[in-house]
Amino acid sequence: MRRAGILMPVFSLPSPYGVGTLGAAAREFILFLEQAGQSCWQTLPLGPTGYGDSPYQSYSSYAGNHYLIDLDELASQGLLLPEEYRNIQWSTREGQVDYGKLYAHKTQVLRLAVTRLLAQHRQAVEEFCQRHHTWLEEYALFMALKEEQGGAPWSMWPEPLRLRQPQALDQARQRLWEEVDFWRGVQYLFFRQWEQVKAFAHAHGVSIIGDLPIYVSLDSADVWSAPGQFQLDENLVPTEVAGCPPDGFSARGQLWGNPLFRWEEMAQDGYRWWVERIAFQFQLYDVLRIDHFRGFDQYYAIPYGSKDARGGKWRPGPGLALFQAVEQAIGKREIIAEDLGFLSDSVRQLVKDTGFPGMKVLELAFDSRDDSGWDYLPHRCTPNSVMYTGTHDNSTILGWRDTAPEEDVALAQRYFFLNEEEGWHWGMMRGAWSSVSDLAVMQMQDVLGLGDEARINTPSTLGENWQWRAWPGCFTPALAQRLRQAMALYGRLPCSGA
């Protein structure tokens, strides 16, 4: 079945409170998707973010980002008073998320809400905690300890806490029980709102595509609570870390710094850690995009402490065995493999063996620095694929037009017959929708015709990423109608068949 969707981070939704949230704006966006003939809403990871604000460097693989909790919804439930949050200056930069303001104010407002929540609905919270106890108790304690330690990463905590000595943990639970209670309550609020958003989406014929990073942050409850799953030494210091080798885009490669997995040990219990992680994602989403899929075939290991990625080596990953274990445990699920970049024959074979659709990105198809981009051209695609013009790591279409080499832009212009009258962004999106790929997903910034001022992320940079926000009223009926007409033309309306 041919489908279409829009990539829109939750944090990019309009709201008066500094960041997109799981309230009225989320419902408005879902209604826009329905009117526009879209079948899917693709989000970025929803986990709590730390230094750098990246959703791909989260404090937990399971927890929700408390910044995304909608305050008006809490007020409607009697958990907040309007004057407790509406007069706060949530942002000093129009059209951008101000993470400093969120850090300063959002948690304090949520403390008021959670105090009332626990007073009025303690039993419901306890039932939620019981359902999620396998990850929630560790996460709540992790966040409480992080607060006590002034925000320091767990690798800098006092040794008894860092090494998880049982007596030290018991004492911490007793000492910090109120703070642990708070973080448990925060997760109850997040998941209640997310479940409502998901149900609203389903009621309007919209599926949600989630995004799972292959790696987890070193400073996370995941690593702190289960250090044996990762390549750490006896002092819990990484021996090697994740990244990408040098290529035509980066002479020094990319040094991500995430701890690597102990794949051989994971195999001994049937990859239970991974099975549980992926199974949980399907409680949140209908479809799951798994980032950096090639790392399951071979992963790039860089000695810990390196200044860049040039000294790394390729090592074997778990391969097909991991996904066979997942399917045996939870059944066949809809997964998208992020198979971008330089791909070896063994990576291509792994994607083929799983049966997962891979990704095709039109901006990369015209990049003269990368010969593999030719495989992303529409006439070379297969139906079992997902077509994008660009992803959150790419320029917008208009940004790409203005910054890419002239010969690359000229080739795209000839290929799609691009012109200013139609609009370059509409011409390239038309090319994606007309492709044979079963699913085509556009960035919301491209639908709105924005330049690189609206870019979500520039890899290997800090300071200006994960900030773009849409403005109130941008999801117009006229825009929805134009999208719907394109979906009808290219056979991508819901239930339109092939």
C-alpha positions, 0 to 999 in steps of 0.5 A: 500500500502506498502511503505518505507522511510528514516528519515533525518533531514534537518539540517543533510544534507551536505552543505558548510555552517555549517548546512543542508539547503533547496538547492542543497543538499535537491534536491540531497537527494530527487533524492537519495530517488527516485533512492532507491525506497523510497516513503517518506522523514521524517523530524524533526520539521522545526521551529526556535530553541532556547536554547538547539537547539532542534526542539521540543522546537521552538519559533513558531509552524508556523515559519520556521527555518531561519538557514535552508535557503540556501544561494546559492539559494539566491545568484542565485536570486541576493539577496546575493553576494558570497563574503558575505557568502562563506568566513565565517567560518561556523563550527569548527567541521567537521560533526556537526552543530555548532549552535554558529557559525550559531547564530553569522553569519547566521542572519547577512547574511540574513539581507543583503538578506532581505534588497535587497528582500524588495527593489526588491520584496516588493509586493510579500512579502506583499502578503505572509504576508497577507496570513499568517497574523494570525501568522506571525505578532505576530511572527515577533514582538516577534522576534523583541522584543526578539532581543531588550531584548538581547535574554531574554525569554518573561517571563523576558520582562518588564511587559507591554510587557510581559502582552501584554498591547495594548499601549506597543505593538503599541509602539513596532511595531512603534519603531521596524518596521524595525526589524519586517520587517526583520523577515517577510522577513526571513519567506518569504525566508524560505517558498519560498524555502520549497515550492520549495523543496516540489514541487521537492519531489512530482515531483520525487514521494516522500511524506514528513512526518512532525513532530508535537510536542504535546507541545510548548515551554514556550518561544514562540510566541505561548504562548506569543500571546495566553496565555489564551490557556495555564495553566498560572496564573494571572502573566502568570507563569505556574501552572504545566508543562509537562513531563514524570513520572519515569520509567525503563529508568529514575528514576527521570522521564523527566521534559520537562517544557512546559506549559500545555493546558487548554483543557476544555477552548479549547473545548468550541470553537471546539479546534480552536487553534489545528485545525488551528495548524494542518491545517497549518502543512498540508500546509507543509507536506503530512503526519504528525507524532504527537509526544507524542500521549498519552498526548491526552488521559492523560497528566502528570502534574508536579508542576511548579518549581519542580526539577524533574518529580517525583511529577506529576499527570496524568490528562485527555486530550481531547481524541477523540473529538479533532481529530473529530474536526480536521477531521470535519474542514480539512477532513481526513488526513494521521496522524501517532500517536507516541504511544511509551512508557507505554500505558494504555488501554485507550491510545490504544483505542484512537489510535484505535478510530482515525484509525491512525497508531501507531509506532513500534520500533525494538530497543525497542522490545528487551529492557528487561526493558520494557515488552510493547516492545514485541508488537513491534516485527514484528510477533506481528504487524498489517499492520496499523502501521509504523515500525522503527528500531530506532527514533531520540531519540534512538541509531543507530542500531550499537550504540544499538548493542554496548551498550545494555545489552548482553541478549537483543542483543543476542535475536535480533541476534537470531530473525533476524539471524544477522551476520557481513557478511551482517552487523547488520544494514542491518539485522535489517533493513531487519527485518523492511522491511519484517514486515507487517507494511504498512510503514517502515522508517529507519534513514539515519545513519543506512542506512550508517552503523554509530555508536552512534557518529551519534546519533541525540538526547539523551533525558534529556541531553544537549550539544551534540544533534541535531548536526550530519551531513552527508558528501558530496557524501554519497548518492551513486548510489551503496547505492541507488541500494542496497536499491532499491533491498531490496524494490523490495524484500519486496514489498515496491517499489512505485506502487508495490502494496501489 
